[in-house]
Amino acid sequence: MHEYLDDDGYPTDHALDRIEHWPYTADPRGWFEFIRSIWNFGDWGWKEKTEPSDWKENSQVLRYYALYF
């Protein structure tokens, strides 16, 4: 079992604390990778997509989407 999930598959308080205190400005990709690793049904409801930047011409950005149906 994943150390950050309880017996029902939900994030533990430790996991939520780690998300809250993650140095995401220094490591945004790592922050999202950690969140996805504990995301229930990570293959559903989560999307990553490289798209043109809205702000920097001729540049690409990686966007994250949490999908709700």
Biopython code that builds the backbone (N, CA, C, O; Angstrom):
import numpy as np
from Bio.PDB.StructureBuilder import StructureBuilder

atoms = [
    (1, "MET", "N", (0.847, -1.198, 0.000)),
    (1, "MET", "CA", (0.000, 0.000, 0.000)),
    (1, "MET", "C", (0.877, 1.240, 0.000)),
    (1, "MET", "O", (1.953, 1.262, 0.597)),
    (2, "HIS", "N", (0.410, 2.241, -0.661)),
    (2, "HIS", "CA", (1.114, 3.517, -0.736)),
    (2, "HIS", "C", (1.156, 4.150, 0.657)),
    (2, "HIS", "O", (0.145, 4.184, 1.358)),
    (3, "GLU", "N", (2.313, 4.643, 1.048)),
    (3, "GLU", "CA", (2.468, 5.175, 2.406)),
    (3, "GLU", "C", (1.647, 6.440, 2.670)),
    (3, "GLU", "O", (1.447, 6.813, 3.826)),
    (4, "TYR", "N", (1.178, 7.092, 1.631)),
    (4, "TYR", "CA", (0.413, 8.324, 1.803)),
    (4, "TYR", "C", (-1.092, 8.127, 1.650)),
    (4, "TYR", "O", (-1.850, 9.096, 1.622)),
    (5, "LEU", "N", (-1.522, 6.868, 1.553)),
    (5, "LEU", "CA", (-2.945, 6.580, 1.412)),
    (5, "LEU", "C", (-3.419, 5.734, 2.582)),
    (5, "LEU", "O", (-2.684, 4.891, 3.096)),
    (6, "ASP", "N", (-4.666, 5.971, 2.997)),
    (6, "ASP", "CA", (-5.221, 5.151, 4.069)),
    (6, "ASP", "C", (-5.757, 3.841, 3.488)),
    (6, "ASP", "O", (-5.619, 3.594, 2.290)),
    (7, "ASP", "N", (-6.355, 3.016, 4.316)),
    (7, "ASP", "CA", (-6.846, 1.706, 3.879)),
    (7, "ASP", "C", (-7.939, 1.791, 2.819)),
    (7, "ASP", "O", (-8.160, 0.828, 2.086)),
    (8, "ASP", "N", (-8.623, 2.926, 2.728)),
    (8, "ASP", "CA", (-9.674, 3.115, 1.733)),
    (8, "ASP", "C", (-9.169, 3.802, 0.467)),
    (8, "ASP", "O", (-9.944, 4.042, -0.459)),
    (9, "GLY", "N", (-7.860, 4.125, 0.420)),
    (9, "GLY", "CA", (-7.286, 4.750, -0.764)),
    (9, "GLY", "C", (-7.323, 6.261, -0.777)),
    (9, "GLY", "O", (-7.051, 6.880, -1.806)),
    (10, "TYR", "N", (-7.658, 6.870, 0.358)),
    (10, "TYR", "CA", (-7.700, 8.327, 0.450)),
    (10, "TYR", "C", (-6.390, 8.865, 1.007)),
    (10, "TYR", "O", (-5.732, 8.178, 1.789)),
    (11, "PRO", "N", (-5.994, 10.079, 0.625)),
    (11, "PRO", "CA", (-4.763, 10.658, 1.160)),
    (11, "PRO", "C", (-4.829, 10.806, 2.678)),
    (11, "PRO", "O", (-5.855, 11.188, 3.242)),
    (12, "THR", "N", (-3.711, 10.493, 3.319)),
    (12, "THR", "CA", (-3.621, 10.661, 4.770)),
    (12, "THR", "C", (-3.393, 12.129, 5.101)),
    (12, "THR", "O", (-3.096, 12.935, 4.219)),
    (13, "ASP", "N", (-3.532, 12.463, 6.361)),
    (13, "ASP", "CA", (-3.239, 13.827, 6.796)),
    (13, "ASP", "C", (-1.790, 14.183, 6.488)),
    (13, "ASP", "O", (-1.486, 15.328, 6.153)),
    (14, "HIS", "N", (-0.892, 13.196, 6.601)),
    (14, "HIS", "CA", (0.517, 13.423, 6.279)),
    (14, "HIS", "C", (0.680, 13.810, 4.805)),
    (14, "HIS", "O", (1.454, 14.710, 4.480)),
    (15, "ALA", "N", (-0.044, 13.136, 3.922)),
    (15, "ALA", "CA", (0.017, 13.444, 2.494)),
    (15, "ALA", "C", (-0.500, 14.847, 2.223)),
    (15, "ALA", "O", (0.111, 15.598, 1.462)),
    (16, "LEU", "N", (-1.611, 15.205, 2.832)),
    (16, "LEU", "CA", (-2.179, 16.538, 2.625)),
    (16, "LEU", "C", (-1.264, 17.616, 3.173)),
    (16, "LEU", "O", (-1.150, 18.693, 2.587)),
    (17, "ASP", "N", (-0.609, 17.336, 4.293)),
    (17, "ASP", "CA", (0.352, 18.277, 4.855)),
    (17, "ASP", "C", (1.541, 18.449, 3.913)),
    (17, "ASP", "O", (2.049, 19.555, 3.731)),
    (18, "ARG", "N", (1.970, 17.352, 3.326)),
    (18, "ARG", "CA", (3.095, 17.418, 2.383)),
    (18, "ARG", "C", (2.730, 18.263, 1.160)),
    (18, "ARG", "O", (3.548, 19.050, 0.682)),
    (19, "ILE", "N", (1.518, 18.101, 0.660)),
    (19, "ILE", "CA", (1.058, 18.918, -0.466)),
    (19, "ILE", "C", (1.027, 20.387, -0.073)),
    (19, "ILE", "O", (1.489, 21.247, -0.823)),
    (20, "GLU", "N", (0.488, 20.667, 1.092)),
    (20, "GLU", "CA", (0.354, 22.057, 1.551)),
    (20, "GLU", "C", (1.711, 22.740, 1.722)),
    (20, "GLU", "O", (1.844, 23.933, 1.446)),
    (21, "HIS", "N", (2.708, 21.997, 2.171)),
    (21, "HIS", "CA", (4.007, 22.601, 2.476)),
    (21, "HIS", "C", (5.083, 22.336, 1.419)),
    (21, "HIS", "O", (6.253, 22.653, 1.631)),
    (22, "TRP", "N", (4.691, 21.764, 0.300)),
    (22, "TRP", "CA", (5.641, 21.479, -0.774)),
    (22, "TRP", "C", (6.208, 22.787, -1.312)),
    (22, "TRP", "O", (5.456, 23.747, -1.476)),
    (23, "PRO", "N", (7.488, 22.859, -1.589)),
    (23, "PRO", "CA", (8.052, 24.077, -2.185)),
    (23, "PRO", "C", (7.733, 24.150, -3.681)),
    (23, "PRO", "O", (8.630, 24.105, -4.523)),
    (24, "TYR", "N", (6.444, 24.263, -3.991)),
    (24, "TYR", "CA", (5.989, 24.139, -5.374)),
    (24, "TYR", "C", (6.502, 25.239, -6.288)),
    (24, "TYR", "O", (6.539, 25.043, -7.503)),
    (25, "THR", "N", (6.900, 26.390, -5.751)),
    (25, "THR", "CA", (7.460, 27.412, -6.643)),
    (25, "THR", "C", (8.837, 26.991, -7.142)),
    (25, "THR", "O", (9.253, 27.404, -8.225)),
    (26, "ALA", "N", (9.551, 26.173, -6.365)),
    (26, "ALA", "CA", (10.862, 25.672, -6.768)),
    (26, "ALA", "C", (10.744, 24.370, -7.553)),
    (26, "ALA", "O", (11.623, 24.050, -8.354)),
    (27, "ASP", "N", (9.667, 23.615, -7.333)),
    (27, "ASP", "CA", (9.515, 22.297, -7.944)),
    (27, "ASP", "C", (8.056, 22.027, -8.319)),
    (27, "ASP", "O", (7.439, 21.113, -7.771)),
    (28, "PRO", "N", (7.497, 22.811, -9.245)),
    (28, "PRO", "CA", (6.080, 22.610, -9.578)),
    (28, "PRO", "C", (5.803, 21.250, -10.203)),
    (28, "PRO", "O", (4.773, 20.643, -9.908)),
    (29, "ARG", "N", (6.682, 20.764, -11.046)),
    (29, "ARG", "CA", (6.445, 19.468, -11.684)),
    (29, "ARG", "C", (6.451, 18.348, -10.639)),
    (29, "ARG", "O", (5.608, 17.453, -10.689)),
    (30, "GLY", "N", (7.389, 18.391, -9.700)),
    (30, "GLY", "CA", (7.440, 17.389, -8.637)),
    (30, "GLY", "C", (6.198, 17.421, -7.772)),
    (30, "GLY", "O", (5.706, 16.381, -7.334)),
    (31, "TRP", "N", (5.685, 18.640, -7.524)),
    (31, "TRP", "CA", (4.455, 18.813, -6.734)),
    (31, "TRP", "C", (3.297, 18.104, -7.417)),
    (31, "TRP", "O", (2.555, 17.355, -6.783)),
    (32, "PHE", "N", (3.146, 18.348, -8.724)),
    (32, "PHE", "CA", (2.060, 17.699, -9.469)),
    (32, "PHE", "C", (2.276, 16.195, -9.574)),
    (32, "PHE", "O", (1.311, 15.435, -9.497)),
    (33, "GLU", "N", (3.508, 15.750, -9.748)),
    (33, "GLU", "CA", (3.776, 14.314, -9.812)),
    (33, "GLU", "C", (3.401, 13.629, -8.495)),
    (33, "GLU", "O", (2.850, 12.528, -8.498)),
    (34, "PHE", "N", (3.706, 14.290, -7.364)),
    (34, "PHE", "CA", (3.322, 13.710, -6.074)),
    (34, "PHE", "C", (1.801, 13.637, -5.948)),
    (34, "PHE", "O", (1.259, 12.615, -5.526)),
    (35, "ILE", "N", (1.121, 14.712, -6.310)),
    (35, "ILE", "CA", (-0.343, 14.725, -6.229)),
    (35, "ILE", "C", (-0.926, 13.625, -7.102)),
    (35, "ILE", "O", (-1.835, 12.909, -6.681)),
    (36, "ARG", "N", (-0.406, 13.490, -8.314)),
    (36, "ARG", "CA", (-0.934, 12.439, -9.202)),
    (36, "ARG", "C", (-0.674, 11.050, -8.626)),
    (36, "ARG", "O", (-1.486, 10.144, -8.812)),
    (37, "SER", "N", (0.451, 10.872, -7.929)),
    (37, "SER", "CA", (0.774, 9.554, -7.391)),
    (37, "SER", "C", (-0.222, 9.091, -6.329)),
    (37, "SER", "O", (-0.357, 7.893, -6.082)),
    (38, "ILE", "N", (-0.914, 10.036, -5.705)),
    (38, "ILE", "CA", (-1.904, 9.660, -4.691)),
    (38, "ILE", "C", (-3.330, 9.939, -5.153)),
    (38, "ILE", "O", (-4.281, 9.785, -4.386)),
    (39, "TRP", "N", (-3.471, 10.350, -6.409)),
    (39, "TRP", "CA", (-4.789, 10.649, -6.983)),
    (39, "TRP", "C", (-5.541, 9.341, -7.194)),
    (39, "TRP", "O", (-5.037, 8.434, -7.855)),
    (40, "ASN", "N", (-6.729, 9.242, -6.645)),
    (40, "ASN", "CA", (-7.546, 8.053, -6.826)),
    (40, "ASN", "C", (-7.970, 7.977, -8.290)),
    (40, "ASN", "O", (-8.503, 8.943, -8.836)),
    (41, "PHE", "N", (-7.737, 6.837, -8.921)),
    (41, "PHE", "CA", (-8.008, 6.659, -10.347)),
    (41, "PHE", "C", (-7.232, 7.673, -11.182)),
    (41, "PHE", "O", (-7.815, 8.416, -11.973)),
    (42, "GLY", "N", (-5.912, 7.698, -10.998)),
    (42, "GLY", "CA", (-5.045, 8.652, -11.680)),
    (42, "GLY", "C", (-5.174, 8.670, -13.186)),
    (42, "GLY", "O", (-4.878, 9.686, -13.816)),
    (43, "ASP", "N", (-5.612, 7.563, -13.783)),
    (43, "ASP", "CA", (-5.789, 7.534, -15.230)),
    (43, "ASP", "C", (-7.096, 8.182, -15.661)),
    (43, "ASP", "O", (-7.319, 8.402, -16.851)),
    (44, "TRP", "N", (-7.943, 8.483, -14.717)),
    (44, "TRP", "CA", (-9.221, 9.130, -15.004)),
    (44, "TRP", "C", (-9.284, 10.418, -14.193)),
    (44, "TRP", "O", (-8.946, 10.427, -13.009)),
    (45, "GLY", "N", (-9.703, 11.473, -14.809)),
    (45, "GLY", "CA", (-9.871, 12.723, -14.084)),
    (45, "GLY", "C", (-8.611, 13.553, -13.998)),
    (45, "GLY", "O", (-8.577, 14.557, -13.286)),
    (46, "TRP", "N", (-7.576, 13.151, -14.710)),
    (46, "TRP", "CA", (-6.304, 13.879, -14.679)),
    (46, "TRP", "C", (-5.798, 13.972, -16.104)),
    (46, "TRP", "O", (-5.784, 12.978, -16.830)),
    (47, "LYS", "N", (-5.384, 15.162, -16.504)),
    (47, "LYS", "CA", (-4.880, 15.337, -17.858)),
    (47, "LYS", "C", (-3.697, 16.296, -17.831)),
    (47, "LYS", "O", (-3.734, 17.327, -17.159)),
    (48, "GLU", "N", (-2.663, 15.950, -18.559)),
    (48, "GLU", "CA", (-1.508, 16.820, -18.767)),
    (48, "GLU", "C", (-1.393, 17.040, -20.265)),
    (48, "GLU", "O", (-1.551, 16.109, -21.055)),
    (49, "LYS", "N", (-1.118, 18.273, -20.647)),
    (49, "LYS", "CA", (-1.067, 18.558, -22.070)),
    (49, "LYS", "C", (-0.071, 19.686, -22.334)),
    (49, "LYS", "O", (-0.104, 20.719, -21.665)),
    (50, "THR", "N", (0.809, 19.486, -23.309)),
    (50, "THR", "CA", (1.717, 20.549, -23.742)),
    (50, "THR", "C", (0.963, 21.411, -24.739)),
    (50, "THR", "O", (0.417, 20.921, -25.727)),
    (51, "GLU", "N", (0.946, 22.707, -24.456)),
    (51, "GLU", "CA", (0.190, 23.652, -25.284)),
    (51, "GLU", "C", (1.000, 24.929, -25.475)),
    (51, "GLU", "O", (1.939, 25.196, -24.725)),
    (52, "PRO", "N", (0.627, 25.721, -26.494)),
    (52, "PRO", "CA", (1.312, 27.006, -26.664)),
    (52, "PRO", "C", (1.087, 27.910, -25.444)),
    (52, "PRO", "O", (0.001, 27.935, -24.866)),
    (53, "SER", "N", (2.112, 28.634, -25.077)),
    (53, "SER", "CA", (2.018, 29.570, -23.964)),
    (53, "SER", "C", (1.093, 30.731, -24.322)),
    (53, "SER", "O", (1.077, 31.195, -25.462)),
    (54, "ASP", "N", (0.334, 31.187, -23.346)),
    (54, "ASP", "CA", (-0.518, 32.358, -23.542)),
    (54, "ASP", "C", (0.290, 33.650, -23.435)),
    (54, "ASP", "O", (-0.160, 34.705, -23.882)),
    (55, "TRP", "N", (1.473, 33.567, -22.845)),
    (55, "TRP", "CA", (2.231, 34.774, -22.509)),
    (55, "TRP", "C", (3.547, 34.921, -23.254)),
    (55, "TRP", "O", (3.995, 36.041, -23.498)),
    (56, "LYS", "N", (4.168, 33.816, -23.618)),
    (56, "LYS", "CA", (5.476, 33.886, -24.259)),
    (56, "LYS", "C", (5.381, 33.317, -25.666)),
    (56, "LYS", "O", (5.110, 32.131, -25.851)),
    (57, "GLU", "N", (5.604, 34.163, -26.642)),
    (57, "GLU", "CA", (5.477, 33.784, -28.038)),
    (57, "GLU", "C", (6.456, 32.666, -28.395)),
    (57, "GLU", "O", (7.594, 32.648, -27.927)),
    (58, "ASN", "N", (5.995, 31.734, -29.232)),
    (58, "ASN", "CA", (6.805, 30.604, -29.700)),
    (58, "ASN", "C", (7.326, 29.734, -28.556)),
    (58, "ASN", "O", (8.424, 29.185, -28.636)),
    (59, "SER", "N", (6.538, 29.616, -27.504)),
    (59, "SER", "CA", (6.929, 28.827, -26.346)),
    (59, "SER", "C", (5.809, 27.856, -25.985)),
    (59, "SER", "O", (4.633, 28.131, -26.225)),
    (60, "GLN", "N", (6.186, 26.726, -25.411)),
    (60, "GLN", "CA", (5.229, 25.704, -24.985)),
    (60, "GLN", "C", (5.205, 25.634, -23.455)),
    (60, "GLN", "O", (6.213, 25.894, -22.798)),
    (61, "VAL", "N", (4.062, 25.286, -22.906)),
    (61, "VAL", "CA", (3.912, 25.077, -21.471)),
    (61, "VAL", "C", (3.223, 23.740, -21.241)),
    (61, "VAL", "O", (2.485, 23.251, -22.097)),
    (62, "LEU", "N", (3.471, 23.160, -20.084)),
    (62, "LEU", "CA", (2.777, 21.940, -19.693)),
    (62, "LEU", "C", (1.625, 22.355, -18.786)),
    (62, "LEU", "O", (1.840, 22.929, -17.719)),
    (63, "ARG", "N", (0.392, 22.058, -19.220)),
    (63, "ARG", "CA", (-0.786, 22.402, -18.429)),
    (63, "ARG", "C", (-1.360, 21.148, -17.806)),
    (63, "ARG", "O", (-1.350, 20.071, -18.402)),
    (64, "TYR", "N", (-1.861, 21.313, -16.594)),
    (64, "TYR", "CA", (-2.492, 20.228, -15.853)),
    (64, "TYR", "C", (-3.972, 20.522, -15.733)),
    (64, "TYR", "O", (-4.371, 21.659, -15.478)),
    (65, "TYR", "N", (-4.774, 19.505, -15.915)),
    (65, "TYR", "CA", (-6.220, 19.643, -15.786)),
    (65, "TYR", "C", (-6.744, 18.549, -14.861)),
    (65, "TYR", "O", (-6.347, 17.388, -14.967)),
    (66, "ALA", "N", (-7.626, 18.927, -13.968)),
    (66, "ALA", "CA", (-8.383, 17.957, -13.181)),
    (66, "ALA", "C", (-9.771, 17.965, -13.798)),
    (66, "ALA", "O", (-10.456, 18.987, -13.779)),
    (67, "LEU", "N", (-10.181, 16.847, -14.336)),
    (67, "LEU", "CA", (-11.442, 16.771, -15.061)),
    (67, "LEU", "C", (-12.549, 16.290, -14.155)),
    (67, "LEU", "O", (-12.377, 15.335, -13.398)),
    (68, "TYR", "N", (-13.669, 16.945, -14.233)),
    (68, "TYR", "CA", (-14.845, 16.551, -13.475)),
    (68, "TYR", "C", (-15.963, 16.269, -14.459)),
    (68, "TYR", "O", (-16.227, 17.067, -15.358)),
    (69, "PHE", "N", (-16.608, 15.146, -14.288)),
    (69, "PHE", "CA", (-17.703, 14.774, -15.187)),
    (69, "PHE", "C", (-18.994, 14.720, -14.426)),
    (69, "PHE", "O", (-20.040, 14.424, -15.004)),
]
sb = StructureBuilder()
sb.init_structure("model")
sb.init_model(0)
sb.init_chain("A")
sb.init_seg("    ")
for serial, (resi, resn, name, xyz) in enumerate(atoms, 1):
    if name == "N":
        sb.init_residue(resn, " ", resi, " ")
    sb.init_atom(name, np.array(xyz, "f"), 0.0, 1.0, " ", f" {name:<3s}", serial, name[0])
structure = sb.get_structure()
